[in-house]
């Protein structure tokens, strides 16, 4: 700890009171596994997921994959309850945390490779017919491993036929990418068009409830961080885990990203007003374009701009408290 403090500048010696990791001066911790920020992170992910899936105009199919059994992920007997029993997460039994963290560390990489294989197989057989991976959420099973729910999208009858090939490939190949291959409960192919887009979004986003941050995937991310090495050049973890994914085709259409949601909260706190979405998106795009390339003069101009709302926004800014519904739309937590 002392070494970490000594390595910081005089104006940077701050630490997050929740996770005890270093911070820049006058900033808050925004690490997704920080107990003080996990609730906000989960809410942002849920809103990003719902907003982007709402932009999909086709039909959906929800597919679920499960981790392998005790032959690959052995139970930690020290966590088991007393007495004779068949180990189950519902009884409080847990996979040994080191084994679980090792499997969880690569789950999204392996899932991405599996989806890529399914996409290629579908393209070869059906040509231009397309099945879109709209997004996925990794649920945290009670036994301590990830449980991915994948939302697939399709439009035409040809796409519907391609969906069968896509899902069939996932079923056949899942064992080769480290997922469960048992006959019962290891794979749910879903029912095409059983869920509307909104229902599918609500179903997968229920695993992102901020009031259940301690039982979400956040503790699993903490375990991964404890046992995975870091790149000595960048300081980042070698394994990048993405427990929530949304198609970039949808985010380009809606503009709702994690960065945009953080910027929206910043605008509310800075100017205390509800700003029209189009103006806020335009301001965020300009902010992104200038990041990392701004000269000293640009930085001084930005500092002056932060003292008041940008001029194009003045006519689009509603006074604080003007309507309760407008303030509620900001989703500020």
N, C-alpha and C positions, 0 to 999 in steps of 0.2 A: 504494500500500500504506500509506504513512504517513498519507494522508488518511483511509483507512478506519479506521486505529487511532485517529486523533484524534476521529473521530465516535462512537466507542464510549465508554461510561462506564468509570470506573476499575475496576469489578469485572467488566468484560465484554471485556477486551482479550486475547482468545484467538483462535487460528486453528487450523484443522484441519491437521495435519501432512501429510495426504495430498493434499488439493485446495487448501490454502492460502486457504480462504475463512473469513470471520469466524464465530465461535461465541459463544453465551452462555457465561458462566462455568460451569465444572464440568458441561458437557454434551458429548456426542459428536456428530459430524457424521452427519446422517441424510439427506443428499442422495443421491438415487438414482444420480447419475452420479459420486459420490465413489469413488475406487478403494478406500478403506478400508471403505466401507459397501455397495458394489455386490453383493458376495457374499451378504450378509444380506438385502438387498432382493430379490434373485432367488429366494432360498430361501423367503422369505415369500410372494412372488407364486406360486411353484409350489405351496406348501401351501394357500394360499387357493383356487387354481384347483381342485386335487384335492378338497379338502374340500367345496366347493360343488357341483361337478359330481356328486359321489357322492350328493348329495341329490336329483338328478333321477331320476324314476321312469319316464320314457318312453324312446324310442329317439333315436338321434343320426344326424347326417350331417355330415361334415367337408368344408368348402368352402375352396378356396385361391385367392387372387388374387395376381397378380404385377405388378410395376412395368413401365412401358413400356420399349421398346428404345432403341437408341442414337440414334434420330431425335429422341427427347425428352430422354433422359439420356445425353449424349455421354461417351465415355471420356476419361480423363485420360492422354494419351499418355506423360507423364513417368513413369507407374507401370507401363507395359507392359514386358514382357521384350524382350530383344534378338532380332532376327531377324524373318522374316516369320511372321505368325500371324493367326488370327482371334481377336479380343479375347474373353476369357472370364474370369469371376471365378476359375475354377479355375486359370488360368495366372498369377494375381496382378494382372490388370488391374482397374482401379477406375474407377467413375464419378467425374468431377471433384467434389471434396468440397463445393464451394459449390453446384453444381447439385443434388447428392444431398441436401444439408441442406435446400435449399429445397423439394424434393419431399417429404422425410420430415417436415418441419415441419407439413404439413397433411394427412398421410396418414390419421390417425385421424379427423379432422373429415370428410374426404371419404368415408371408409368408413362413418361413422355416417350421413351423408346418403344414401348408396347403400342401406344396410340399411333406412332409413326409407322410401325409395321402394319397395323390394321388399315391405316390410310393408304399405304402403298398397295396392299392386297386388293383393296376396294377399287383403286384407280385402274389396276391392271385388268380386273374382271369387268368393270362397268364403265370404263372410259370417263366421260364428262360428268356422270352422276356423282353427286357430292354429299358427303356426310360431314357436318361441321362439329368440331369439338367446341362447344360454347363456353364451357368452363368446368371446373371441378372443385370440390371441397374435401379435405381430408378430415374425417371425423376421428376423434380419439376414442378407441375402444376401451372398455373398462379394464381390460388386461394390460393396457399400456402400449398399444401399437396402432398405427394409422389404418384407416378404413376408407379408401377413396370412393366418393360418389361423383360420377362423371355425367354431365348433361350433354347429350348429343342432339343436333338439330338437323332436320331434313325438310324438303319442301314438296317435291313432285313425286309421282308414282315411281319414276325411275330411281329417285333418291331413296324411296322406301325399300325398294329391292336391294339397293346398295347397303342400306342399314343392316339387313340380315347378314350380309357378308362381313361387314365391319364388326358386328357383335359376335358373329361366329369365330372370327379371327381372334378376338379378345379371349373368348372361351378356350380355344385350342392352345394359344400361345402364352397364357397367363403364367403357367408353371415355369416356363423358361425365363421369366423375368421376376421370379421370386414371390409370386402371389400364390394364394392357396388353391389347391386342386381337388379338395375333398368333394364328395358327392352332395353333401348337405350344407348349405349356407355359405359356401366359399365364393359363389358367383351368382349375381342376380342380373339376368339380361334385360330386365325391365319389360314393360309393355308399351309399344309405340303409341303415342298420342293419348296415353292414359292421363298424363298431367298436361295442363296448359302451361304456357311459358311462366305465367305468374305463379302457378302452383309449384312448378319445379323450383323456381327461385326461392319460394318460401320454405320448401322442404329442405333444400341444402343449406340455406342461410340460418336455419334453426340451430345448427352446430356452431354458430358464430355469436351466440348470445353473450353479451358482456357480463351479465350477472352470473354466468357460469364459466368465467375465465379460468378458474382453478381446475375445472374438469374438462376444459377444451384442449386443443393441441398445444397451448402455450407451455404447460409443464413438460411436454415431450420435447419441445424446442430447447428448453433449458437443459434437459438431459443430453441432448445432442451436442449442445455447446460445451458441456463439461468434458465430453470424451473425444470430440473430433479435433484434429490438429488445425493449425492456422497456417496460411501462406506467410513465410517469413518476410516477403517483400511487401505485401499489401496489408497484412494483419487480419485478413478476412478468413473465415472458416473455409476449409477445403471443399466441404460438401454444402452446396446451396440448396436449402429445402424451401420449396414454394408450396405451402399447404393450401393456398387458395389461388386459383388461376381463372382468368377471364380472357376470352378471345380478344386479341388485339384488333381484329376487324370490327368488333363491337365498340371497343374503347375509342377507336378513331372516329366512329360515327357519333358517339354520345359526348366524348370529351371528359367523361367521368372516370378519373383515375385516382389513385391514392394521393398523388401530389396535388391534384385539383381540390380534393376534399380538405386537405390540410390548409391549402391557400384560402379556401372559403372560410374556414374557422378563423384564420388570421385576419381576413377582411372584416369579419364581424367584430372581433375583439379590438381591432385598430380603429374602426370608424363607427362602431355601434349601430349598424344599419343593415337592413335587408336589401341586397343589391340584386338587380335583375340578372337572370342567368346568362343571357347573351353578353352583357357587359362584363360580367365576371369571367366568363370563358375567354373573352378577348384580352382582358387584362392578364389572365394567367398565361396565355400563349405568349404575350409580349414579355412577361416575366421570365418564362422559360428560355426565350430566344436570347435574352441578355445575360443569363446566368453564365458565369465562367468566362465571359468575353468582355465584360464591362470595363471601361477605362475609369480612371480616377474621376473624371468629369461626370461620367455616367453614374458612378456611385454617389457622388454628391447630389446629382439630380434626383436619384432614387430616394435619398434621405429626405430631400425637400418634399418629394411627392408623398412620402409616408405621413407627413404632417396633416394631410387632408385628403379626402377622396379625390380620385382623378376627375378632371373636368368633365369628360363625357358621361361620368356616372351621376353627376349632380341631379339631373332630371329623373334619374332612375332609382334614386335612393329614397326609401320610405323611412320616416322617423321611427325610432325605437318605440315599440309598444303600439304602433299604428293598428296592427291587426295581430291577434294571437296566432292565427293560422300561418301568417307569413313568417313569424319568428320561429314557429315550430318546424317549418320547412328547412331551416338551417341545420337541424339535427346537431345542436351543440351540446356536448356532454362533458 
